[in-house]
Amino acid sequence: MRLLLLPCLLLLATACERPTGSTVNSTDTSLPADGMVGRAASPSMGSPSIAVATEGLGGIYQGLLPCADCAGIETVLYLYPDSTYMERRTYLDQPKEGNNDQVSSGRWAQVSANLVRLTRRSPAGPTDYRMRPRALQQLDLDGQEITGDLAERYVLAQVGNF
């Protein structure tokens, strides 16, 4: 009986759908402990020449990114095995009357041997990350490594797997 129950539960869990949309403002700062907000496939983002060699890269990445007018941006990035992602950014020490959370989603892919690209469902354009051992390093808008005193703070450490 247990052998039949496990596949049924897995099928039920994968049938749930993750929220979609470009950027959703929310005052709810809670995230699921395991990052599993659903696993249904999303519509194609139409990204040209993106390889789909994503096996083994999925996981949960977290870090505190620099911020020009706040204490930092607490970032949690979920790279799902189905090549979709969800990212939550919380702007720290901002006035409470504003919304300090931003959630975005879209598709991700490994576009070269050491490059991961997030494609958002908005005109903001893609975000590139250089793959490091158990971490992702955010690149600048031109896809180049960020340099300067804060360069090492643009890193999201892998904190979980799927």
Secondary structure, DSSP 8 states (H G I E B T S, - for coil): -HHHHHHHHHHHHHHS----SSEEE-S-----TT--S----------TT-----TTT-EEEEEEE--SSSS-EEEEEEE-TTSEEEEEEEETT--TTS--EEEEEEEEEEEETTEEEEEESSTT--EEEEEETTEEEEB-TTS-B--STTGGGSEEEEEE--
